[in-house]
Amino acid sequence: MPCAAPRQAETTLPLRRLDDFLLEPRIPPELTGARRGLLEFLFFGVKEARACLFAGLFFIAVFAIPRAGVLGIPRYDVLLIIALLIQAIMVWAKLETVDELKAITLFHLIGFALEVFKTSSAIQSWSYPDFAYTKVFGVPLFSGFMYAAVGSYMIQAWRLLDLRIDHHPPYWMAWGVALLVYANFFTHHFIGDYRWYIAALALGLYARSVVIFRPMDRERRMPLILSFVLIGFFIWLAENISTFFSIWQYPDQLGAWSVVHVAKWSSWSLLVIMTFTIVANLKHIKETIRIPH
């Protein structure tokens, strides 16, 4: 029994070594100018890729699993098994804490509830055309992990990029906007789409907010609202790839695939704000956020 812990340490050693190297790089002092800038950009790219560990592995599975499934198991069910395995390994390997797992589970539940509503017979915003044993209310259970992947990315990026937030709005205001964002995904089918009003409110609320991050060994700053828009853009790209592989389909894609409307970018950016609000309430992350008094 005493040797169990060392075996786990050996299992996680490659990623731990990579993380240690990324967090405390040894940069030669004589490195300056364009070469230093290029190296810093490379470090940033590697950290971003590392933060996307769950999302990357999950979407590789999305693209790799044939539509017919594997060994008689339907594709959606295989994706659920893979997502659960990835998540379990990340917690076992201490790449995520139990508290972070709770937050990611919350993202899964929030996303799944939205999926059930959007795919219902009364709304039919999109659909999951293939059969699965693990469909509930017509929605495969793996779908919630697509939302959880965004939360996992944020949690990992916070640590790897040594993120801090300056001039964060009061939490009650941030939660108010997050709830409005989520509610609008439901209510716009009945009382009109108010996303641009909510976006304007979020823009005003986070206008002074700055994210401070460390790509390599020096701190950089960026408007927080810009990070929301950029993350939303990459999710929109992932959505286009997913619909191309018929993971789910919008009504205008049933005959032939077409690019997801660019307006979805704004929806994803708003969803990122809601995800950020949940992540920002994790205890160890809250300590890195400054709210002006």
GIWO-V353238 format. One record per helix or strand of 2 or more residues. SS is the DSSP state (H for helix, E for strand). FROM is the first residue (numbers start at 1). LEN is the number of residues. Records with the same first field share a line. If there is no record, write none. Layout:
SS=FROM-LEN + FROM-LEN
//
This chain:
H=4-20 + 33-19 + 53-12 + 75-18 + 98-21 + 141-20 + 171-21 + 195-11 + 224-21 + 251-3 + 263-17 + 283-4
E=126-2 + 135-2 + 139-2 + 164-3 + 210-5 + 219-5 + 249-2
//
